[in-house]
Amino acid sequence: MTGPLSSRLATLCDEIVARVGSEAGGQVRHIGVRLHEPLRVAIAGRLKAGKSTLVNALIGRRVAPTAVGECTRVVTRFRYGPADRVDVVCRDGSRQSLPLDADGMIPQRLGVPAARVAYVDVTLTSEKLQTLTVVDTPGLASTDTQVSLRAEEAVGTTTNTAPFDADIDADSAGEVAAAEAVVYVFTQAVRADDVRALEAFRAASARLASTPINALGVFGKIDTLVGGAEDPWPVAEPLAAQQAALLARTVSEVIPVAGLLAETGEAGRLTSADCDALRALSRADNLGVLLASVDLFRTRAAPVSAEQRERLLGLLDLYGIGYAIVQLAADEHLGTGELVRRLVAASGFPRLRHTLDDVMTWRSDAIKAGWALARLEKLAGHTGDPRDREAIRDAVEQLLREPGYHRLRLLEAAQRVATGTVAMPVEWEQELTRLATSEDARWILRLPEAGVDELADAALAAANRWRVYAVAGAGPAQSRVAQVAHRGFYLLSKQVRP
């Protein structure tokens, strides 16, 4: 649903189109169309990080292949549509339609040379895509060093761009950059090669203009952190906190998720027959041995067939199998639906979904409006006709004089600080980010129990503090940011106590 800020900007785009030439008008019209689309979220990360598994969980269907193939080497956009459809969009604008395979997934082979593919456009009837378009991206920073080096040479990678895997063309990179929000997927602890990958994420975020304002981190595959069916959460949570500290200027938080459990539960893949097999396993005399390792689970005698055990591994892995068995042993009447709900809860996915729904979607109006504003200002700086340039600039400036649109100035200022374009002390940066991304005065001011008068006084004190900073000791760029923050806190005080 389009919010008030983006709706007003869409109207502004229509007004600008009527006042500029055809070339600039076409670009402005494209910006206006995008404002009416759902929030576009790009899922980024290394090869085999579990991006496609996470995409399937978000969509609620197992459609994106999780094994490396042709379709995992190009950008794939999943959006809502009246019918299931897969189109391979080529760089020349042509489209080639493909059917889903026998398992309801995108076929591994696209039928078009990878060099010609811009992206794969998938429309699905999934209700979860009505408010969110999900973009599955190729891996960043291949684990194969030689592949990464060849890719860097191919795309001219510098310290300011992200190393992609081989065969990523400009059209695909442009599709990633067009997303209004980004979810970065990491795996395992921060080993030596992961540090390189995290640096790639930082470079990618600069390229994609992602910051803590519009980016989240997901620490995926946490069920592989420990051996057998042991609980990974005591290990996963501190590691996620460590990654959040490393990426404090890239993502707002890092959420641990057992992606396979999330995909199996959200896509409804666990059947009553699977539940019966798990219940039978719970009565096995050698259960401890079976759950000690994948090899033992496959090879030792068990009350269910080897084929059924292999299926359970593919659905749940050992951690999920062990967790399900504990639930079934504790409640002999536990149904499949309730077991699935508990497995999803154990995966950590509800926290991610809640963050996307209640935080990113809440911010989506301002994120999309800010995205459109930035594109309009960039267009005003690059369009050839000076009359078009002035028309766009005048329209944008007039819009930003309205008090409600100061939030866009706040987002722009916070974005500049978060990306390091404008240097600022960490405490000031964090306060500015809170102000730009929320309307909750108690959260912004860190006064969860405060009353109206205390909140209003604190907002005014913050406004005065930013005003002093703007005129004493700040450089020109810092002063401009501080003036934006000063007005933001002043408006917040009026909002709290009219």
RODO-2510 file (C-alpha; in nm, 4 decimals, decimal comma):
residues 498
     n   res          X          Y          Z
     1     m     0,0000     0,0000     0,0000
     2     t     0,1357     0,3424    -0,0966
     3     g     0,1796     0,5747     0,2038
     4     p     0,1146     0,9498     0,2207
     5     l     0,4727     1,0603     0,1509
     6     s     0,5195     0,8407    -0,1551
     7     s     0,1673     0,9190    -0,2802
     8     r     0,2413     1,2912    -0,2699
     9     l     0,5718     1,2338    -0,4494
    10     a     0,3931     1,0297    -0,7159
    11     t     0,1596     1,3254    -0,7699
    12     l     0,4617     1,5540    -0,7868
    13     c     0,6115     1,3301    -1,0569
    14     d     0,2923     1,3698    -1,2616
    15     e     0,3182     1,7486    -1,2214
    16     i     0,6844     1,7505    -1,3263
    17     v     0,6156     1,5356    -1,6358
    18     a     0,3771     1,8049    -1,7603
    19     r     0,6474     2,0715    -1,7251
    20     v     0,9570     1,9062    -1,8761
    21     g     1,0675     1,7629    -2,2083
    22     s     1,0033     1,4085    -2,3254
    23     e     1,3437     1,2658    -2,2268
    24     a     1,3376     1,3933    -1,8674
    25     g     0,9639     1,3261    -1,8516
    26     g     1,0142     0,9589    -1,9319
    27     q     1,2607     0,9203    -1,6471
    28     v     1,0344     1,1055    -1,4035
    29     r     0,7380     0,8917    -1,5118
    30     h     0,9401     0,5753    -1,4358
    31     i     1,0137     0,7091    -1,0851
    32     g     0,6418     0,7734    -1,0325
    33     v     0,5479     0,4208    -1,1399
    34     r     0,7955     0,2686    -0,8951
    35     l     0,6346     0,4590    -0,6083
    36     h     0,3140     0,2555    -0,6532
    37     e     0,4956    -0,0787    -0,6413
    38     p     0,5469    -0,2824    -0,3208
    39     l     0,8669    -0,2282    -0,1256
    40     r     1,1485    -0,4031    -0,3114
    41     v     1,3864    -0,5984    -0,0856
    42     a     1,7101    -0,7457    -0,2226
    43     i     1,8531    -1,0572    -0,0568
    44     a     2,2329    -1,0408    -0,0867
    45     g     2,5216    -1,2519     0,0383
    46     r     2,7906    -1,4995    -0,0575
    47     l     2,7357    -1,8051    -0,2725
    48     k     2,5787    -2,0887    -0,0731
    49     a     2,4957    -1,8529     0,2138
    50     g     2,1334    -1,9697     0,2123
    51     k     1,9829    -1,6730     0,0282
    52     s     1,7413    -1,8770    -0,1838
    53     t     1,6277    -2,0773     0,1187
    54     l     1,5462    -1,7498     0,2937
    55     v     1,3665    -1,6221    -0,0176
    56     n     1,1456    -1,9324    -0,0185
    57     a     1,0601    -1,8771     0,3485
    58     l     0,9659    -1,5144     0,2785
    59     i     0,7526    -1,6131    -0,0208
    60     g     0,5916    -1,9077     0,1589
    61     r     0,6647    -2,1430    -0,1318
    62     r     0,9664    -2,3463    -0,2380
    63     v     1,0206    -2,1851    -0,5773
    64     a     1,3815    -2,0612    -0,5776
    65     p     1,6326    -2,3453    -0,6353
    66     t     1,8810    -2,3757    -0,3508
    67     a     2,1438    -2,5740    -0,5438
    68     v     2,3948    -2,3805    -0,7551
    69     g     2,2821    -2,3627    -1,1172
    70     e     2,2215    -2,1196    -1,4014
    71     c     1,9282    -1,9527    -1,2274
    72     t     2,1306    -1,8852    -0,9105
    73     r     2,3881    -1,6902    -1,1139
    74     v     2,1464    -1,4152    -1,2163
    75     v     1,9147    -1,1789    -1,0347
    76     t     1,5641    -1,3198    -0,9832
    77     r     1,2731    -1,0918    -0,8944
    78     f     0,9702    -1,2441    -0,7190
    79     r     0,6549    -1,0312    -0,7301
    80     y     0,2809    -1,0783    -0,6949
    81     g     0,0764    -1,1672    -1,0023
    82     p    -0,2574    -1,3230    -1,0980
    83     a    -0,0852    -1,6422    -1,2200
    84     d     0,2436    -1,8252    -1,1683
    85     r     0,4826    -1,7265    -1,4463
    86     v     0,8582    -1,7291    -1,5138
    87     d     1,0084    -1,4920    -1,7715
    88     v     1,3759    -1,4726    -1,8593
    89     v     1,4339    -1,1038    -1,9378
    90     c     1,7231    -1,0504    -2,1760
    91     r     1,9503    -0,7493    -2,1948
    92     d     1,7929    -0,6476    -2,5253
    93     g     1,4502    -0,6294    -2,3568
    94     s     1,3124    -0,9519    -2,5039
    95     r     1,1422    -1,2111    -2,2834
    96     q     1,1313    -1,5890    -2,2928
    97     s     0,8693    -1,7664    -2,0841
    98     l     0,9455    -2,0902    -1,9009
    99     p     0,7208    -2,3292    -1,7091
   100     l     0,7948    -2,4173    -1,3482
   101     d     0,9488    -2,7618    -1,3191
   102     a     0,7729    -3,0728    -1,1862
   103     d     0,8449    -2,9667    -0,8275
   104     g     0,7014    -2,6186    -0,8801
   105     m     1,0439    -2,4536    -0,8889
   106     i     1,2274    -2,2327    -1,1360
   107     p     1,4040    -2,4646    -1,3825
   108     q     1,7786    -2,4937    -1,3338
   109     r     1,8455    -2,4266    -1,7016
   110     l     1,7144    -2,1011    -1,8415
   111     g     1,7495    -2,1790    -2,2106
   112     v     1,9316    -1,8487    -2,2721
   113     p     2,3083    -1,7873    -2,2513
   114     a     2,3895    -1,6266    -1,9166
   115     a     2,5616    -1,3326    -2,0855
   116     r     2,2286    -1,2338    -2,2446
   117     v     2,0199    -1,2532    -1,9244
   118     a     1,9372    -0,9298    -1,7396
   119     y     1,7198    -1,0942    -1,4729
   120     v     1,4523    -1,3589    -1,4204
   121     d     1,1049    -1,2153    -1,3557
   122     v     0,8830    -1,4483    -1,1505
   123     t     0,5206    -1,3657    -1,0721
   124     l     0,3423    -1,5783    -0,8120
   125     t    -0,0016    -1,5820    -0,6542
   126     s     0,1508    -1,5839    -0,3042
   127     e    -0,0300    -1,3337    -0,0799
   128     k     0,2972    -1,2572     0,0968
   129     l     0,4174    -1,0845    -0,2197
   130     q     0,1307    -0,8350    -0,2265
   131     t     0,3242    -0,5978     0,0006
   132     l     0,6805    -0,7077    -0,0726
   133     t     0,8780    -0,7759    -0,3895
   134     v     1,1754    -1,0017    -0,3147
   135     v     1,4917    -0,9924    -0,5260
   136     d     1,7240    -1,2947    -0,5001
   137     t     2,0747    -1,1884    -0,6013
   138     p     2,3843    -1,3835    -0,7079
   139     g     2,6530    -1,4431    -0,4481
   140     l     2,8940    -1,1739    -0,3411
   141     a     3,2610    -1,2656    -0,2916
   142     s     3,2805    -1,6215    -0,4231
   143     t     3,4499    -1,8778    -0,2019
   144     d     3,6523    -1,9621    -0,5110
   145     t     3,9256    -1,6960    -0,5079
   146     q     4,0076    -1,7419    -0,8760
   147     v     3,6410    -1,6981    -0,9725
   148     s     3,6260    -1,3797    -0,7670
   149     l     3,9437    -1,2450    -0,9250
   150     r     3,8120    -1,3132    -1,2747
   151     a     3,4846    -1,1473    -1,1851
   152     e     3,6594    -0,8426    -1,0405
   153     e     3,8555    -0,8048    -1,3638
   154     a     3,5376    -0,8452    -1,5699
   155     v     3,3371    -0,5782    -1,3895
   156     g     3,6250    -0,3451    -1,3038
   157     t     3,5902    -0,3820    -0,9277
   158     t     3,7524    -0,1099    -0,7147
   159     t     3,7571    -0,0448    -0,3418
   160     n     3,4218     0,1319    -0,3781
   161     t     3,2348    -0,1491    -0,5526
   162     a     3,1380    -0,5016    -0,4590
   163     p     3,3143    -0,8114    -0,5935
   164     f     3,0459    -1,0217    -0,7618
   165     d     3,0769    -1,3723    -0,8954
   166     a     3,1510    -1,4250    -1,2618
   167     d     2,9008    -1,3346    -1,5356
   168     i     2,7154    -1,0616    -1,3456
   169     d     2,6248    -0,8028    -1,6072
   170     a     2,5409    -0,4369    -1,5607
   171     d     2,1663    -0,4973    -1,5944
   172     s     2,1677    -0,7425    -1,3047
   173     a     2,3757    -0,5118    -1,0873
   174     g     2,1340    -0,2301    -1,1699
   175     e     1,8383    -0,4417    -1,0577
   176     v     2,0082    -0,4990    -0,7219
   177     a     2,0854    -0,1288    -0,6827
   178     a     1,7199    -0,0434    -0,7526
   179     a     1,6004    -0,2163    -0,4336
   180     e     1,4794     0,0142    -0,1575
   181     a     1,5942    -0,2232     0,1168
   182     v     1,8592    -0,4936     0,1510
   183     v     1,8877    -0,8088     0,3614
   184     y     2,2449    -0,9381     0,3861
   185     v     2,2843    -1,3100     0,4633
   186     f     2,5978    -1,4302     0,6447
   187     t     2,6973    -1,7780     0,7575
   188     q     2,9192    -1,9296     1,0229
   189     a     3,1580    -1,7450     1,2519
   190     v     3,3850    -1,4660     1,1341
   191     r     3,6746    -1,6690     0,9939
   192     a     3,9571    -1,5216     0,7870
   193     d     3,7715    -1,5655     0,4578
   194     d     3,4495    -1,4334     0,6131
   195     v     3,6258    -1,1107     0,7069
   196     r     3,6924    -1,0631     0,3365
   197     a     3,3266    -1,1326     0,2659
   198     l     3,2157    -0,8820     0,5298
   199     e     3,4377    -0,6225     0,3661
   200     a     3,2602    -0,7073     0,0405
   201     f     2,9263    -0,6461     0,2112
   202     r     3,0472    -0,3053     0,3247
   203     a     3,1574    -0,2242    -0,0298
   204     a     2,8298    -0,3566    -0,1667
   205     s     2,6300    -0,1439     0,0738
   206     a     2,8133     0,1654    -0,0471
   207     r     2,7298     0,0680    -0,4034
   208     l     2,3664    -0,0064    -0,3188
   209     a     2,3309     0,2958    -0,0885
   210     s     2,2275     0,0641     0,1964
   211     t     2,2720     0,1721     0,5577
   212     p     2,1215     0,0782     0,8948
   213     i     1,8191     0,2771     0,7777
   214     n     1,7214     0,0289     0,5075
   215     a     1,9345    -0,2811     0,5639
   216     l     1,9139    -0,5866     0,7890
   217     g     2,1571    -0,8697     0,8461
   218     v     2,0617    -1,2365     0,8719
   219     f     2,3011    -1,4840     1,0323
   220     g     2,1860    -1,7919     0,8425
   221     k     2,2348    -2,1666     0,8761
   222     i     2,2799    -2,1394     1,2519
   223     d     2,1799    -2,5072     1,2849
   224     t     2,5208    -2,5977     1,1356
   225     l     2,7151    -2,4196     1,4107
   226     v     2,7082    -2,7132     1,6538
   227     g     2,7330    -3,0881     1,6187
   228     g     2,4456    -3,3302     1,5865
   229     a     2,1100    -3,2140     1,7153
   230     e     2,2484    -2,9746     1,9782
   231     d     2,0819    -2,6390     2,0376
   232     p     2,2711    -2,3767     1,8289
   233     w     2,1171    -2,0686     1,9916
   234     p     2,3692    -2,0268     2,2780
   235     v     2,6398    -2,0031     2,0088
   236     a     2,4429    -1,8196     1,7413
   237     e     2,3247    -1,5219     1,9443
   238     p     2,6694    -1,3960     2,0578
   239     l     2,8091    -1,4530     1,7066
   240     a     2,5215    -1,2523     1,5589
   241     a     2,5983    -0,9732     1,8063
   242     q     2,9636    -0,9861     1,6970
   243     q     2,8641    -0,9550     1,3313
   244     a     2,6251    -0,6701     1,4159
   245     a     2,9149    -0,4817     1,5736
   246     l     3,1338    -0,5403     1,2668
   247     l     2,8580    -0,4166     1,0363
   248     a     2,7171    -0,1381     1,2535
   249     r     2,7349     0,1048     0,9626
   250     t     2,5806    -0,1376     0,7147
   251     v     2,2836    -0,3032     0,8890
   252     s     2,0483    -0,2051     1,1706
   253     e     2,0706    -0,5498     1,3328
   254     v     2,1765    -0,9080     1,2632
   255     i     1,9043    -1,1707     1,3139
   256     p     2,0027    -1,5391     1,3592
   257     v     1,7897    -1,7775     1,1509
   258     a     1,7885    -2,1517     1,0828
   259     g     1,6915    -2,1059     0,7198
   260     l     1,6056    -2,4674     0,6392
   261     l     1,3552    -2,4895     0,9270
   262     a     1,2041    -2,1582     0,8205
   263     e     1,1667    -2,2698     0,4580
   264     t     1,0168    -2,6074     0,5514
   265     g     0,7687    -2,4544     0,7928
   266     e     0,6664    -2,1465     0,5930
   267     a     0,6350    -2,3413     0,2667
   268     g     0,4249    -2,6138     0,4322
   269     r     0,6562    -2,8976     0,3324
   270     l     0,6259    -3,1118     0,6469
   271     t     0,3497    -3,3707     0,6048
   272     s     0,1584    -3,5865     0,8496
   273     a     0,3635    -3,8836     0,7224
   274     d     0,6804    -3,6961     0,8178
   275     c     0,5299    -3,6298     1,1609
   276     d     0,4535    -4,0012     1,2009
   277     a     0,8137    -4,0869     1,1075
   278     l     0,9473    -3,8418     1,3646
   279     r     0,7154    -3,9885     1,6276
   280     a     0,8478    -4,3372     1,5454
   281     l     1,2054    -4,2133     1,5739
   282     s     1,1295    -4,0677     1,9165
   283     r     1,0732    -4,4248     2,0418
   284     a     1,4032    -4,5615     1,9029
   285     d     1,6283    -4,7271     2,1653
   286     n     1,9412    -4,5875     1,9939
   287     l     1,8038    -4,2328     1,9456
   288     g     2,1093    -4,0687     2,1027
   289     v     2,3379    -4,2456     1,8563
   290     l     2,1153    -4,1607     1,5582
   291     l     2,1215    -3,7902     1,6435
   292     a     2,4970    -3,7755     1,7044
   293     s     2,5847    -3,7139     1,3381
   294     v     2,4344    -3,7154     0,9909
   295     d     2,6317    -4,0265     0,8946
   296     l     2,5025    -4,2209     1,1961
   297     f     2,1475    -4,1032     1,1305
   298     r     2,1721    -4,2375     0,7773
   299     t     2,3466    -4,5678     0,8457
   300     r     2,2407    -4,7031     1,1849
   301     a     1,9319    -4,9202     1,2334
   302     a     1,6167    -4,7166     1,2879
   303     p     1,2373    -4,7695     1,3019
   304     v     1,1882    -4,5742     0,9755
   305     s     1,3288    -4,6359     0,6278
   306     a     1,6536    -4,4886     0,4995
   307     e     1,4559    -4,3043     0,2316
   308     q     1,2318    -4,1405     0,4932
   309     r     1,5346    -4,0449     0,7045
   310     e     1,6976    -3,8814     0,4012
   311     r     1,3807    -3,6830     0,3404
   312     l     1,3759    -3,5640     0,7028
   313     l     1,7374    -3,4500     0,6730
   314     g     1,6467    -3,2520     0,3638
   315     l     1,3550    -3,0904     0,5441
   316     l     1,4934    -3,0317     0,8933
   317     d     1,8580    -3,1393     0,9234
   318     l     1,9646    -3,2903     1,2564
   319     y     1,8820    -2,9902     1,4743
   320     g     1,5269    -2,9731     1,3407
   321     i     1,4816    -3,3496     1,3680
   322     g     1,6028    -3,3484     1,7278
   323     y     1,3856    -3,0491     1,8183
   324     a     1,0768    -3,2079     1,6602
   325     i     1,1360    -3,5362     1,8406
   326     v     1,1583    -3,3571     2,1763
   327     q     0,8264    -3,1817     2,1058
   328     l     0,6536    -3,5035     2,0015
   329     a     0,7909    -3,6988     2,2973
   330     a     0,6582    -3,4342     2,5358
   331     d     0,3095    -3,4336     2,3805
   332     e     0,1873    -3,7546     2,2196
   333     h    -0,1196    -3,5742     2,0781
   334     l     0,0793    -3,2955     1,9091
   335     g    -0,0551    -3,2391     1,5567
   336     t     0,1411    -3,1604     1,2416
   337     g     0,0197    -2,8006     1,2256
   338     e     0,1274    -2,7200     1,5804
   339     l     0,4616    -2,8951     1,5279
   340     v     0,5238    -2,6835     1,2190
   341     r     0,4405    -2,3676     1,4147
   342     r     0,6921    -2,4643     1,6836
   343     l     0,9597    -2,5466     1,4247
   344     v     0,9153    -2,2047     1,2619
   345     a     0,9439    -2,0413     1,6038
   346     a     1,2619    -2,2412     1,6731
   347     s     1,4085    -2,1230     1,3417
   348     g     1,4153    -1,7569     1,4480
   349     f     1,2283    -1,6604     1,1312
   350     p     0,9320    -1,4901     1,3080
   351     r     1,1707    -1,2216     1,4364
   352     l     1,2888    -1,1522     1,0821
   353     r     0,9337    -1,1447     0,9477
   354     h     0,8248    -0,9143     1,2298
   355     t     1,1167    -0,6811     1,1576
   356     l     1,0345    -0,6682     0,7874
   357     d     0,6605    -0,6240     0,8476
   358     d     0,6640    -0,3860     1,1420
   359     v     0,9895    -0,1983     1,0849
   360     m     1,0903    -0,2058     0,7187
   361     t     0,7329    -0,1970     0,5895
   362     w     0,6537     0,0798     0,8386
   363     r     0,9513     0,2704     0,7008
   364     s     0,8701     0,1798     0,3418
   365     d     0,6704     0,4956     0,2770
   366     a     0,9640     0,7152     0,3740
   367     i     1,2204     0,4787     0,2186
   368     k     1,0396     0,4816    -0,1160
   369     a     0,9761     0,8555    -0,0997
   370     g     1,3398     0,9150    -0,0105
   371     w     1,4485     0,6902    -0,2962
   372     a     1,2300     0,8866    -0,5388
   373     l     1,3518     1,2190    -0,4028
   374     a     1,7144     1,1137    -0,4475
   375     r     1,6445     1,0023    -0,8061
   376     l     1,4727     1,3332    -0,8849
   377     e     1,7602     1,5350    -0,7394
   378     k     2,0107     1,3237    -0,9318
   379     l     1,8092     1,3721    -1,2505
   380     a     1,8019     1,7477    -1,1897
   381     g     2,1806     1,7457    -1,1706
   382     h     2,2336     1,5469    -1,4901
   383     t     1,9575     1,6460    -1,7302
   384     g     2,0844     1,8455    -2,0269
   385     d     1,8073     2,1040    -2,0616
   386     p     1,8498     2,3849    -1,8016
   387     r     1,4736     2,4509    -1,8066
   388     d     1,4045     2,0887    -1,7127
   389     r     1,6705     2,1089    -1,4426
   390     e     1,5117     2,4170    -1,2855
   391     a     1,1593     2,2741    -1,3099
   392     i     1,2601     1,9569    -1,1216
   393     r     1,4590     2,1448    -0,8575
   394     d     1,1816     2,3976    -0,7961
   395     a     0,9210     2,1235    -0,7568
   396     v     1,1374     1,9283    -0,5108
   397     e     1,2227     2,2364    -0,3035
   398     q     0,8583     2,3390    -0,2819
   399     l     0,7620     1,9928    -0,1608
   400     l     1,0323     1,9878     0,1061
   401     r     0,9081     2,3125     0,2592
   402     e     0,6084     2,1194     0,3922
   403     p     0,6736     2,0115     0,7559
   404     g     0,5702     1,6509     0,6930
   405     y     0,8456     1,6101     0,4367
   406     h     1,1232     1,7050     0,6749
   407     r     1,1366     1,3309     0,7448
   408     l     1,2892     1,2870     0,3988
   409     r     1,5574     1,5416     0,4831
   410     l     1,6248     1,3450     0,7997
   411     l     1,6582     1,0212     0,6028
   412     e     1,8944     1,1872     0,3566
   413     a     2,1069     1,3323     0,6387
   414     a     2,1136     1,0024     0,8282
   415     q     2,2099     0,8208     0,5084
   416     r     2,5045     1,0572     0,4520
   417     v     2,6277     1,0086     0,8067
   418     a     2,5756     0,6302     0,8136
   419     t     2,7722     0,5808     0,4902
   420     g     3,0602     0,7912     0,6227
   421     t     3,0077     1,0711     0,3684
   422     v     2,9738     1,3078     0,6642
   423     a     3,1813     1,2133     0,9688
   424     m     3,0064     1,2420     1,3046
   425     p     3,0559     1,0986     1,6569
   426     v     2,8901     0,7589     1,7012
   427     e     2,6417     0,8792     1,9674
   428     w     2,5221     1,1630     1,7447
   429     e     2,4993     0,9293     1,4453
   430     q     2,2867     0,6803     1,6388
   431     e     2,0544     0,9530     1,7686
   432     l     2,0083     1,0905     1,4166
   433     t     1,9312     0,7417     1,2818
   434     r     1,6660     0,6860     1,5496
   435     l     1,5081     1,0232     1,4701
   436     a     1,5045     0,9494     1,0962
   437     t     1,3552     0,6011     1,1213
   438     s     1,0841     0,6285     1,3868
   439     e     0,7994     0,8434     1,5162
   440     d     0,8132     0,6851     1,8619
   441     a     0,9448     0,9671     2,0811
   442     r     1,0181     0,7328     2,3719
   443     w     1,2365     0,5109     2,1542
   444     i     1,4084     0,8024     1,9794
   445     l     1,4920     0,9757     2,3083
   446     r     1,5579     0,6499     2,4998
   447     l     1,2992     0,7388     2,7634
   448     p     1,0653     0,4351     2,7613
   449     e     0,8716     0,5385     3,0761
   450     a     0,8588     0,9151     3,0216
   451     g     0,5423     1,1211     3,0243
   452     v     0,4398     1,3827     2,7697
   453     d     0,6058     1,6799     2,9400
   454     e     0,9344     1,4970     2,9982
   455     l     0,9422     1,3802     2,6346
   456     a     0,8704     1,7282     2,5004
   457     d     1,1402     1,8814     2,7194
   458     a     1,3900     1,6133     2,6137
   459     a     1,3106     1,6722     2,2444
   460     l     1,3650     2,0474     2,2879
   461     a     1,6907     1,9829     2,4726
   462     a     1,8062     1,7606     2,1862
   463     a     1,7070     2,0289     1,9345
   464     n     1,9124     2,2874     2,1240
   465     r     2,2074     2,0499     2,1488
   466     w     2,2079     1,9959     1,7723
   467     r     2,1735     2,3720     1,7129
   468     v     2,4798     2,4415     1,9286
   469     y     2,6715     2,1706     1,7453
   470     a     2,5739     2,3275     1,4118
   471     v     2,7239     2,6664     1,4984
   472     a     3,0142     2,5669     1,7245
   473     g     3,2780     2,3191     1,6220
   474     a     3,1086     2,1482     1,3251
   475     g     3,2414     2,1636     0,9717
   476     p     3,0212     2,2844     0,6848
   477     a     2,8843     1,9379     0,5981
   478     q     2,8310     1,8490     0,9650
   479     s     2,6596     2,1827     1,0228
   480     r     2,4075     2,1156     0,7450
   481     v     2,3264     1,7754     0,8948
   482     a     2,2983     1,9256     1,2437
   483     q     2,0540     2,1905     1,1223
   484     v     1,8329     1,9177     0,9744
   485     a     1,8461     1,7256     1,3048
   486     h     1,7720     2,0450     1,5023
   487     r     1,4503     2,1050     1,3102
   488     g     1,3575     1,7369     1,3348
   489     f     1,3767     1,7374     1,7134
   490     y     1,1894     2,0677     1,7295
   491     l     0,9081     1,9171     1,5191
   492     l     0,9155     1,6078     1,7429
   493     s     0,8598     1,8250     2,0501
   494     k     0,5557     1,9798     1,8811
   495     q     0,4283     1,6341     1,7886
   496     v     0,4563     1,5152     2,1501
   497     r     0,3020     1,8285     2,3023
   498     p     0,1087     2,0290     2,0407
***
